[in-house]
């Protein structure tokens, strides 16, 4: 009976996913869009609908924009072959294909159109980076010699895109610091690029995977890194800055990317394309980027992905488009780029009371996944931040708002197995396979007193033991290597810092981190057992799902 029920459940899941794909095709009139080196193949749905016409729009254009008709007729599963580059020199990889009523440009289009969802025939100029077998990683390394002693396999690096790009290229600019999109050339700041080269080359030489975090910091008005674009009357204007950003209310000076204008989406494609071209080279001349995290903690968008007050649907649509353009731009140079969606530890709760400032991470993920499925699915991956519920208390095993049911307010280390279980749901999978998860930023505070460092180190030990047994977690990147003097009083580093932020002495967590995954682990971790309140590490094994939708 159990076997029969299981087979029935699997059949139901398969039918549900097939139905979803069929509904998406019927809703848009387009079954798939395949991009090849020189051509694009648009496969139409087989619905018998007549008097329709196919058009292609830029990602910034409204669905009712004027556009040349590419095909007209009755939907019967036809395959429409088009040149990859259109008559205006635009790359159709980045266009939305849409069906409308023939002969009536004012008619309501079928659905919201479809983007490319099959890039198997598209060659890349570079190669794909290998992924380390170890999950150990650390953020913001200041003493690079520590990396080998710590056994680091991954680091993340913040990439400020609006200050990396200098503006439009000028005659005489060095070609290695320019990048062209749809015939428009952009220039990048050599000194900023060379700093990245130095870090990425050093890390690659040590076998360390670098994951870039793509952030659109707004330059200060007096900054020499203000992008030099034609202004629109605002200080430090850039086409990359979201047009609805409330500059006088921004918390972290990080905006969502403006994709509502041709200049904005084109400049963004230039930045990601430039990075992927430079850091996916077969010869690794400038080092490597092994992945791209798009934005930071986007469900708390008022702080980290600022686009002014915004409804959840607005944020999900903008973010889905930003992730999509990131994937396409990187895919030109990396045959399988890793593009990550970023969430904080709020799951069914949100940061603050205002629904136009933040939303639960689960809500963003579900809206985002639905948007990408209906417009052409992508192999995006997930970057989660399972900080303890109280960032000043590293004892995550005592978290009260992180439980093993899908209605949990937070997902922290305490219930991280819940996230793995959730990402195995069919609606979250890509072509039937669960998407990889990395834990890209989280850490433990070293409190005052003689036991502060011990509790911090014990928390890391427990996290490492638990995550090492959890299939689906591909990296665990500790925040951070060295304390930051302006992080609200948090002391999260394996090293302390002075008032200027310079690294000073190591903490106990330094040795525990270094021992993790080595023969020294049992001895180095033993001190943590009584602090955690368990007798042996078998008690640290992750709970086994599936988990209920609601807490009993």
N, C-alpha and C positions, 0 to 999 in steps of 0.2 A: 504493500500500500504506500509506504514511504517513497519507493522508487517511482511508482505511478504518479504520485503527487509531484515529485521532483521533475519528472519529464514533462508533466503538465505545466508546471511553473516555467520551465525553460522554453516550452513552446509558446506560452503566453508572452514571455519577455521578447522572444524573437518576433512574434506577430506584432507586438506593440511597437518595436523599433522599425519594422518594415512599414507599418501603418504610418508612423511618424514621417518616414522618408517619403512615402507616397503622398501624404497630406501636404508636405512642404512642396513637392513637385507640382501637385495639382494647384496649390494655392498661388504659386508663382508662374506656372506654366512651363517651368524649366526644370529638367531632371538633374542636369549636371553641367559644369563648365570645366573643360580640360584645357590647360595651357601647355603648349609645346614651345620648342625653340623659335619657330617661325610662324606658328599659327595658333588659333584658338578654336576649339570645337564646342559648340553649344548644343547639347542634346535636349530636345524639347520633350515635354510630357506627352503621353499618349491618351489624351482625354477627349478628343473629338471636338474641342472648342474651336469655333471658326471666327473669321474676320479679325484676326489678331496680328499685331506687328511687333517685331523685336527691335529694341533700341539699346544703346549702351550709354551709361552716364558716368561722369566722374564722381568720386566718392563724396565730394562736397556739394554736388548738385541736387536740388530737390527732385522728387519723383515726377513732377509735372514739367520738368525743364524741356525746352526744345532740343530735339536730337534727331539725327538722320536715321531713317528706317533701314535696318539691316536685312530684314526678311519680313514677309507677310503671307498669311495663309491660315490653314486649319491645323491645329495641333494633332499630330499623328506620330510622334516619336522621331521626328526628323533630326538629322545631325547637320548643323549649320557650320560650315567652315569659313573662318574669317582670318585675315592677316593679323598677326600678333600686334603690329604697330599700325595704328589707324592713320587716316589721311592727314591728321594734324600732328603726327609724330608722338601721339600719346600711347603708352604701353597699356594694352588691354588687360594685362595681369592685374592692374589696379582699378579696373572699371566694374561697375555694377550692370548686369544684364537684366532687362525688364520687358515684360509683355504688356501691351496696351491694346485697346480696341482700335482696329484699323480705321484710318481716315478720320479719327477724332482725337486730336491732341489734348483735348480738355477732359477726356474720359478718365475714370478712376482706374489706375493700373492694377494688374493682378498681383496682389501681395506687395512685398517690398523689394522684389528682385532677388538676384542670386549672384554671388561672387564666385571666383574660381575655387573649386574644391578638389581638383585632381591636377597635381603638378608632377606626376610621375614622368612625364615626357620632357620636363624642363631641366636642362643641364645647369650646373653651378660652376662658377669660376674657381672656387676653392674646394677645400675638403672639410670633412666633419671631424670634430674633436672627440677623442676617446673620453669616456667617463671613468673616473677612478673607482676602484672597488671599495675603498674606505669611505665611510660617511663623515669622517671628522673634518670640520672646517672652522674657520674663525674670521671675524669681520674686522676691518680697519687695522691691519697689521702695521705697527710703527717700527718694530725691530725685526727686520726681515731675517736676520740670523736665527731668531727664535723659531721660525717655521719648521726647520728640519728637526730641532730638538723636540718640538711639540708633536711632530708627525702629522702636520696639517696636509690634507688632501684637497681642500676647497677654500677659496676666499671669495668674498664679494667686493665689488668696487663701485662706488657711486659715480655715475657719469652725468655731468651737468651739460645737457645737450645744447641749451640755449647760449651757453658761454663757450662751448667747443666750436660751434659754427661761427664764423666771422661775418658772413653775409654773402652777397653775390660775388662770384669770382671776377677778377679783373685781368686784363691782358698782362702777361708776364708772371702770373701766379704759378708757383711750382705745382705741376700736375699731380704729384703724389699727395698734395694737400687740397685737392679739389675733387668734386664728385658731381656728375651731371644726371639730372632727372628730367625726362621729356624735353631735352634740348636746353634746359636751363642749368648753368654751372654754378656751384656753390663752393665757397672757400672755407677752409678750416684753419684754426690757429696753430701754426707749427709748434710753438712752445707748449701748448696744452696737449697736443697729440704726442709730442715726444715724451712728456711725463708719463702718459699712459704706456707708451712703448717700453720705457724703462721698467715699469712695474710688471707688465705682462711678460716681457722677455725673461725677467728674473724668475718669476713664478713658473713659467713654462720650463725653464732650465732645471727647476727643482721638481718637476712633475706635478705641479699644483694647478688645479683647475680654477680658472677665474670666471666668475659670473658677473656680468655687468648689470647694474641697476640703472635703468633709463629714467632720469629725472629732469623735469623742466623747471629748474630754478629760475626765478626772475632776478636778473642782475640789478644791483643797486644803481641809482641814477649816476653816481660818480664813478662807477666801476669801469676800468679799462677793458673789461670783458663784455661790455654791452654790445649786442649784435648790431652790425651796421647795415640795417635795412631801411628802406624809405619809411619815414615815420607816419603815424596816423594821429599825431597830436598827443600821444601819451608818452611819459618818460620811459626810456629804455624799451621802446616798442620793438616787438619782434612778431613776425607772423606765427611763431610757435605758441605764443601765450594765448590762453583761452580768452575769448572775447568777453565772456561774462564774469571773469575774475574780478572780485572786489578787492582791489589792491590795498586799500586802507584797512581791510579787515583780515588779511591773510595772516595765518599763524606761522607757517614755515616757509613762506616765499616760494612754494612749489605749486605750479598750476597744472591743470590738465592741458593736453596739447590741443590747439585749435585745429580742428579738421573740417570746419565749416567754410573754409575758403580754399581756393586753389593754391594760393601762396603758402598757407599753413600746412596742408597735407603734403605738398611737394617738398617743402623744407624738411618736414619730419622724415619723409622717405629718404632724403639725402643724408640725414644724420645716421639713420640705422644702416642704410646701404654702405656708407663710408666705413662705419665700424666693422661691418661684416666683411667687406672686401679686404680691409687691412688685417683683420685678426682671424681670417679663415684661410690664409695663404698656405699652400702646400709646403713651402719652405720655412714656415713659422718665423719669417724674418723679423717681424715686430712683436712676436708672442702670439697668444691665443685668447679668444673669448669662447668659453664653452657653453654659454647660455646668456639669455637676456631676460631680466625681470622687468616687466613693464609697469613703471610707477611703484608706489609704495602704499600698502595698506589702504587700498582704494575704497573699501567700504566705509572708511572714515575720511571721506573725500574733502570735507571742509578744511581739514588740516593738511592732508597729504596729497590731494589730487584736486586742487581747488578750481572750481568752475562756478563760483558764486552759489547762492542757494539753489539746489537742484533736486528734483524729484527722483526717486530710485530708477524709474524707467529711463530718464535722461542720462543718468550716470552710466547705466548698463549699456545703453546704445553707444555712447561716446567711447566707452572703454573697449567694447567689442570691436569697434572700428579701429581704435588705436592698436589693439593687439593684432588685428588682421593685417593692417599695413606693416606692422613690425615683422610679422612672419613673412609676408611677401617680399619685403625689402631685403631681409636677411637671407631668404631662400635663393635669391639670385646668386649668392656667393657661397652659401653653406647648403649642401644637399639635404640636410635634416636639422635645421636650426631648432634649438630648444628655447621656446618662448614661454615665460612663466607669468601667471596671473597672481597678484599679490593681495593677501588678506591678513588682517590682524586676528587676535584671539577672540573677538566678539563673534558669536555664532548666531544665536537667536536673540541676543541683546544687541544694543548698539551703543556707540560712544556718544553720550549726551542725550538730551530729550528732543532735539529738533530733527524731525524726519527729513528736512531739506539739507541737513549738514552731515548726516551719517545714516547708514542702514546696517542691519545684521549681515555678517559675512555670508551666511547661507542664502539670504535673499539676493545679494549681488551675484553670487555664484550661479544660482538657479536662473535668474534673469539673463545673465551673461551667456550661459550655456544654451538657453532657449534661442537667444538672438543669433548666436553663431550657427546653431543647427539649421534654423530656417533660412539663413542666407548663405549657407555653404560651410560645412564643418571644417575645423582646423585642428591640428594636433597640439593644442596648447597644453601646458602642464601647470602645476599648482605650487606656489611658494607661500607657505603658511608661517605664522609667527605665534607659537604656543607659549608665550610668556606666562608665568604664574599669574593668578587673578590679581594679586597685589604685587606690583613690581618691586616693592621694598621687602618682600618676604619670600625667600627662595624655597620655602617648604611647600612645594606645589602638591605634595601628597596630602596636604590638608585643605586644598581648595574646596570651597563650598558651592561654587557656581559652575563646576565642571563635573557633570555626572555622565554615566554611560547610557544615555538615551538621546535620541536625536532632537529632543526639545531643550537640550542643555543651553544655558545662556552663553557659556564660553567653551572653547576647546583649548585646553592647556596641555602641558605634559601629562597631567593627571588622567586625562581621558583621550589622549591623542589617537588611540586605536579606533575611536569613533570616526575620526576623519578618514582613515584608511577604509573603514567599512562603508562610509557614505560614498566615497569616490569609486566604489565598485558597483554602484547603481547603474543600470543601463543608460540612464539619461546623462550620466557624467562620463561614460566611456567613449573612446574614439575607436571606431571600427571594431567594436566588441572587446577592446582591451582597456583595463584601467589606466588612467593617466598617471605618470610619475609624480611624486610629491617630494618637494624638498622643504626643509625647515630652515629658512634663509636668514632669520634674525630673531633671536631670543637669548635671554641671559639670566644671570642670578646675581642678586645684590649681596655684597659683603657688608653686613651690618657692623655696628659698633660692638665693642666688647671682645672678650677672649675667644668666644665661640663663633663670631661673625664669619671669619674666613672658613672655619670648619663646616658650617652649615652651607655656605656657598659651594664649597667643593663637594660636599655630600650630595647636594642637589644635582650637580653635573654627573657624578658617578651613577646615581639612580637613573637619570635621563639616558645616559649612554647604555647602560645595561638593558633598559627597556626598549630603546630604539633599535638596538642591535638584533633584537629578536622579532622585529616588526617588519614584515615583508611589505614593500611599497614605499618606504622612506629611502630616498636616494642620496640625501645629504643632510647633515646636522651642523649648522654653521652658528657657532657661538657669538653672541654680541657681548663683549668685544675683547680685542686683544689688550687694550689699555684703557683705563678709565678716561672719561671725558669730563673736563671741569665744568661744562655747561649742560649737563644732562639731568638737571633737577635734583642733584644730590645723590644720584645713583652711582654706585661703585660696582661696575659690572665686569671689570677687566680681570684677566689673569695676571696683569701687572697694574700697579697703582700709577698715579701721575702726580706731577707737581702742579702748582697754580697755573702754569702756562700750558699744561697738557703734555709735558714731556714725560716719557716713561721713566718709572723709578723701579722699586723692588718688585719681585714676583710674589704672588700669593700661593697658598696651598693648592688652589685650583690649577695653577700652572703644572705642578707635578702630577696631579690627578689626570689632567688632560693628556699630558705626555704619556702616561702609563696606559691610558685607555686603548684597548685593542692589542696590547702587547703582553708578553709573558709576565710583566710586572703588575698587571691589573689586579689579580686577586689580593696581593699584599698591599698595594697602594689604595685599594678601595675598602679594605676591611674596616677602617675607622668609621666609615659612614653607616654601617649597619645599625648600631645602637642609636645613632642620631635620627635615623629614619624610622626606627621602631620595628625592624624585622630581624629575624635570626639568620637568614641566608638569602642569597640572591635569587633563589627559585621563587621567592615571594614577589619579586619584581617583574615577573613575566607579564606581558600585556594580556588583558582579558580577551576572551575569544567571542567574536560576534556570531551571528548577526545580533544587533542591538535593537531594542524596541523604539518605536517612534516617540513614546512618552514614558517618562519615569513612573514606575508603579506607585 
